[in-house]
Amino acid sequence: MTTIQPQFGSSWHVVQTHINAEAKAVINLGRQGFDVYLPRYLKRRSHARKIDTVARPLFPRYLFVAIDLATQRWRAIQSTLGVSHLVCWNGRPASVEGCVIGALKAREDENGFITLVRRHAFSPGDKVRIIEGAFIDSLALVEGVSDRERVAVLLDLLGRKVRVTVAADLIAAA
């Protein structure tokens, strides 16, 4: 695993931002001379019968900032536009190992977006088994898949086909 170290003497710390203000916080922290890392991924979005992809933060409302606690005025982060607060532990900024940042950066594509591992793609007509919940071990047929990682399945209950929507991680191929 690669370790990503910021400038000499600095270490990575976590900043919580205001809602949907990650980009604003990155700009304003950068203006103050801090190295900032905001891991992002591409999300498929459907709106008004149109499907497109948008860049979204991997950790909504959180980003990483490199701080040299001995030389930088890190308390200024608390009053930066877009920042809610610097995550602290016992009055000191909570640090993150460089290998965590390195692992995130290693998963980035050539455009700087994190590539997410896709779960098993189910298609209509596939036979599946429910592995958790009220219908555990029930067999079903996939009726459809939504963009939100939800799957509509048809269960055979009391001689009738009943449509149930479940999370994609609660089913497995039968």
C-alpha positions in Angstrom: 0.0 0.0 0.0 1.4 3.4 -0.9 1.8 6.1 1.7 1.0 9.6 0.5 2.8 12.2 2.6 2.1 15.9 2.2 4.9 18.5 2.6 7.6 17.8 5.3 6.2 17.9 8.8 2.6 17.8 7.7 0.0 15.0 8.3 -3.5 14.4 7.0 -6.5 15.5 9.0 -10.3 15.4 8.5 -12.5 18.4 7.9 -16.3 18.4 8.0 -17.9 20.8 5.6 -21.3 22.4 5.5 -23.9 20.6 3.4 -22.9 20.6 -0.3 -20.0 23.0 0.4 -17.1 20.7 -0.2 -15.9 22.6 -3.3 -16.2 25.9 -1.6 -14.2 24.6 1.4 -11.5 23.2 -1.0 -11.1 26.6 -2.7 -10.9 28.6 0.5 -8.6 26.2 2.3 -6.3 26.2 -0.8 -6.2 30.0 -0.7 -4.9 29.8 2.9 -2.1 27.5 1.7 -3.3 24.1 2.9 -3.0 21.0 0.8 -6.5 19.6 0.4 -7.7 16.2 -0.9 -11.4 15.7 -1.8 -11.9 12.1 -3.1 -14.7 12.1 -5.7 -16.5 9.5 -7.9 -18.8 9.7 -10.9 -22.5 9.0 -10.0 -25.2 8.1 -12.5 -28.1 10.4 -12.1 -31.5 10.3 -13.8 -33.6 13.4 -13.8 -36.5 14.3 -16.0 -36.1 11.2 -18.2 -32.4 12.1 -18.8 -29.5 10.1 -17.5 -26.1 11.7 -16.9 -23.1 11.4 -14.7 -22.1 13.9 -12.1 -19.0 14.2 -9.8 -19.9 13.6 -6.2 -17.8 13.4 -3.0 -16.9 9.9 -1.9 -17.5 11.0 1.7 -20.2 13.7 1.6 -19.4 16.6 3.9 -15.8 15.4 4.6 -12.5 16.1 3.0 -8.8 15.7 4.0 -6.4 18.6 4.7 -2.6 18.4 5.3 -1.5 20.4 8.3 1.8 21.0 9.9 0.6 21.4 13.5 3.9 23.0 14.6 4.1 25.8 12.0 0.7 26.3 10.4 -2.2 28.3 11.9 -4.6 25.3 11.8 -7.2 26.9 14.0 -8.0 29.2 11.1 -9.6 26.2 9.4 -12.5 26.4 11.9 -13.6 29.7 10.5 -13.0 29.0 6.8 -16.0 29.5 4.5 -17.6 26.1 3.7 -16.0 24.4 6.7 -18.3 23.3 9.6 -15.3 22.2 11.7 -12.0 20.4 11.9 -12.6 16.9 13.4 -10.7 16.8 16.7 -9.8 14.2 19.4 -9.0 15.5 22.8 -8.6 19.1 21.5 -6.2 18.1 18.8 -7.0 17.6 15.1 -7.7 13.9 14.4 -5.1 12.5 12.0 -5.4 10.0 9.2 -2.6 7.7 8.1 -1.0 8.5 4.8 -1.6 5.0 3.6 -5.4 5.7 3.8 -5.0 8.6 1.4 -2.6 6.5 -0.7 -5.1 3.7 -1.0 -7.8 6.2 -2.1 -5.5 7.9 -4.7 -4.5 4.4 -6.0 -8.1 3.8 -6.9 -8.4 7.0 -9.0 -8.7 6.9 -12.8 -6.8 9.1 -15.2 -9.3 12.0 -14.5 -8.9 11.8 -10.8 -12.2 10.0 -9.9 -12.3 7.0 -7.6 -13.5 3.9 -9.4 -16.0 2.0 -7.4 -16.4 -1.7 -7.4 -19.8 -2.6 -8.9 -21.8 -5.3 -7.3 -23.2 -8.2 -9.2 -25.4 -6.9 -12.0 -28.8 -8.5 -12.0 -31.0 -8.6 -15.1 -34.8 -9.1 -15.4 -35.6 -12.8 -15.3 -32.5 -13.8 -13.2 -33.2 -16.3 -10.3 -32.0 -14.9 -7.0 -32.1 -15.9 -3.3 -32.9 -13.4 -0.6 -30.0 -13.7 1.9 -31.3 -11.4 4.7 -34.4 -9.9 6.1 -38.0 -11.1 6.5 -37.9 -13.3 3.3 -34.5 -14.9 4.0 -33.8 -18.0 1.9 -36.8 -17.2 -0.4 -36.3 -17.7 -4.1 -37.4 -14.9 -6.4 -37.2 -13.7 -10.0 -35.7 -10.3 -10.8 -38.3 -8.0 -12.3 -36.2 -4.8 -12.6 -33.2 -2.9 -11.3 -33.2 0.8 -10.3 -30.3 3.3 -10.3 -30.3 3.4 -6.5 -29.0 -0.2 -6.0 -32.5 -1.4 -5.4 -33.9 -4.5 -7.1 -37.6 -5.3 -7.7 -38.2 -9.1 -7.3 -41.2 -11.3 -7.7 -41.7 -13.7 -4.8 -44.1 -16.6 -4.9 -46.2 -16.2 -1.7 -49.4 -18.3 -1.1 -49.6 -19.1 -4.8 -49.4 -15.6 -6.1 -46.5 -13.5 -7.4 -45.8 -10.6 -5.1 -43.5 -7.7 -6.1 -41.0 -6.7 -3.4 -38.2 -4.1 -3.7 -35.0 -5.0 -1.8 -31.5 -3.6 -1.6 -29.1 -5.2 -4.1 -26.8 -6.4 -1.4 -29.5 -8.5 0.2 -29.8 -10.9 -2.7 -27.5 -13.4 -4.3 -27.7 -15.4 -7.5 -29.5 -18.7 -7.0 
